[in-house]
Amino acid sequence: MLKSAPIRALGAMSGTSLDGVDAAVLVTDGVEIHAFGDTGYRAYTDKERAVLQGALGRWPGEDGVEAAAEVVETAHAALLCRFDEVDLVGFHGQTLAHDPGGRGTHQCGDGQVLAEVLQRPVVWDFRSADVRLGGQGAPLAPFFHFACAKWVGATGPVVFLNLGGVGNMTWVDPSFDRPDQKGALLAFDTGPANAPLNDLMQARRGVAMDEDAALASSGLVDETVVNAVLDRGYFYKVPPKSLDRDAFGDVLEMVSDLSDADAAATLTAIVAGSVARGLDHCPEPPEQLLVTGGGRKNPLMMEMLIERCGVPAVQVEEVGLNGDMLEAQAFAYLAVRVARGLPTSCPGTTGVSASVGGGQVSRPSGAVVASRV
């Protein structure tokens, strides 16, 4: 493949945990990572989070969606305008509903609005093309994970494990030259991650999360509940496969009779158990799990991962990556690939019928914008 000059792209991500917006600069040609740049974060207020929470599961035109989009666009604009000297912006939006094979996928927020505010080209709507072609539309970070595996110098298979609201893993074989080669990648959602645990903490304790696993560490795991969840059909389904944030929402009912501590410990064990089940689908065991997302900061979750998976698990920081910003960086990387006509997903990552480049590019109207894209 002919190499193109690297450009400075700014990626943004607002995940299913609904905590806020991450933003990060990446210098890339859409193939290799050349450098990591500045990062930023803008938390959602309680009021904003409530608006987003109220719109979950809803589709364009339904009640609450317009208000949610305004929150998303306002928060992103406030954060992204702080960054100078970027050529391109990757805007994921906020996933409100995800139903591949059914109604599709819905990320609220209009990239054209941000293009006008930022006076920069904005790549957005990354998932729709993949879904239209029969893919799951998720996960979308695997092509970036492939580049990261190359950047950290991995020589054998590794798994990038993202523990956000939903868990997802990317199995990477870095011996391949391109991420869309057959056998280079396998990616899928593993199951529930922080979403049920955070919902439990909000409902029972009025706090956003189990900080440092302080509550779960004092509890006992109910293995009967864990086994009942892991016996569901999703875990037997051959990947690629993906989930909506609340696909396992009923697990809270399954721990309703447990104490707060035991319920938190059990939900934490379900996360680790679902990852272990996911590893059964991988072509061969990875040399290690490189853990990103909020779950990596939960010491009990990390301990349970090692115990239940039988594979070393480390935070991605140990190999020189930024676990808080990896997904934002991923959408900067994907934005460059879209702008340069390169695929962003393939059969091994989303189950799409052929390699496809998702996303659309919006440019500010009525203005001449300096850009290398």
Disulfide bonds with the S-S distance in Angstrom:
none
